[in-house]
Structures are given as C-alpha cells and as structure tokens.
C-alpha cells in the first residue's frame, strides 16, 4: 500500500509536514513517501502566465505522485485562516491540468499549528472544498498546540489522548 504524505507548507521545518509523516507511518504495511512542497515550487499562478507557458511541469510531477498513491495523508498549514500560499499555488496549477487533483484517493486530512485551535479553520475549509476536487476524505484530525503535543526529537505525538485519537481514526477508517 503506497501512502503519499505532505504538509501544506513550504517551511523547511514545517510542523504540518512532521505531522503528516508521523501519521502516514502509523498505517500498517504502508510504503510511505513524504513530499516536500519546495520540490514543486512554481511561479505564482495566473491565467496570463498559463497562456504563456502552458502546463507547468512541476504541477504534472505533483499529479503523477498523487496518481501513485493508494492513500493520501495531507496536513495543511493555516496562514491567516486559510491555505498557505505555497499549497494554494500548487493546487491552482494542478487543478488547471486535472480538476480532480486528489484523484479520488482515500485521504486522511490533518492540520496543526502552535495555537490551541490546531489549524481548525483551514481544516474546515478543506473539508468543504476538497470533495469538489476528487478528495475522498475518510477522516480528519487537528492537533492543537503542536509545540506542547508533539515531540520533535522522537517525531511523534506526545499527548497520549491525542495520539490514541489519531490512531483510532486511522484504524477505523482505513
């Protein structure tokens, strides 16, 4: 079972990428590939630029990675109550090539932030929008207060109750 995971941020120390990697590795018998949005950096999308350059090759690469997945694990960063600009740009370029960006793959949708809401606003936006783009969200989970509830050294959720909640979501839904 191939699991593609990524954090919706271009931060080199993305807490969402860390959460996505952790969650993806909780699936039994999964072959995990963690993508870095920095590998898919593209010019800022515009219809004028699209007319000039056509389909962006990195957007095609991203869609190919998604096509190879049996399960997607996506953890979205929240910037000012919405997607990060890095994720939104990848999404904009890819959706112009393939409307169903997520290609009807089963998805575990996550978010985290340093604050107590754990990216709940962007998680809600994505839950409402992704189904229109081929997202088959099977479960979602928000990790509040990342710095308190995630052990970066061990690469795992340190809060036992939250860890158990996530594992139960994975085991029940996948």
FENSUL-V340818 format. One record per residue. N is the residue number from 0. RES is the residue in one small letter. D_LAST is the distance of its C-alpha to the last C-alpha in whole Angstrom. Layout:
BEGIN
N:RES:D_LAST
N:RES:D_LAST
END
This chain:
BEGIN
0:x:11
1:x:13
2:x:12
3:x:14
4:x:15
5:x:18
6:x:20
7:x:22
8:x:25
9:x:28
10:x:29
11:x:29
12:x:28
13:x:25
14:x:24
15:x:21
16:x:20
17:x:21
18:x:18
19:x:16
20:x:16
21:x:16
22:x:12
23:x:12
24:x:13
25:x:11
26:x:8
27:x:10
28:x:12
29:x:11
30:x:15
31:x:15
32:x:18
33:x:19
34:x:21
35:x:24
36:x:25
37:x:29
38:x:28
39:x:28
40:x:31
41:x:33
42:x:36
43:x:35
44:x:34
45:x:37
46:x:38
47:x:41
48:x:40
49:x:37
50:x:41
51:x:42
52:x:40
53:x:37
54:x:34
55:x:33
56:x:32
57:x:29
58:x:28
59:x:27
60:x:26
61:x:23
62:x:22
63:x:22
64:x:20
65:x:18
66:x:18
67:x:17
68:x:14
69:x:11
70:x:9
71:x:11
72:x:11
73:x:15
74:x:17
75:x:20
76:x:23
77:x:25
78:x:29
79:x:31
80:x:29
81:x:27
82:x:25
83:x:27
84:x:30
85:x:28
86:x:25
87:x:27
88:x:29
89:x:26
90:x:25
91:x:28
92:x:29
93:x:26
94:x:26
95:x:29
96:x:28
97:x:25
98:x:25
99:x:21
100:x:21
101:x:17
102:x:17
103:x:14
104:x:12
105:x:8
106:x:9
107:x:9
108:x:13
109:x:15
110:x:18
111:x:21
112:x:25
113:x:28
114:x:28
115:x:27
116:x:25
117:x:23
118:x:23
119:x:22
120:x:24
121:x:23
122:x:19
123:x:21
124:x:23
125:x:19
126:x:17
127:x:21
128:x:21
129:x:18
130:x:18
131:x:21
132:x:20
133:x:17
134:x:15
135:x:12
136:x:11
137:x:8
138:x:9
139:x:12
140:x:14
141:x:18
142:x:19
143:x:23
144:x:26
145:x:24
146:x:28
147:x:28
148:x:24
149:x:23
150:x:25
151:x:26
152:x:28
153:x:25
154:x:22
155:x:20
156:x:20
157:x:23
158:x:22
159:x:21
160:x:20
161:x:18
162:x:16
163:x:15
164:x:14
165:x:12
166:x:10
167:x:10
168:x:8
169:x:6
170:x:6
171:x:6
172:x:4
173:x:0
END
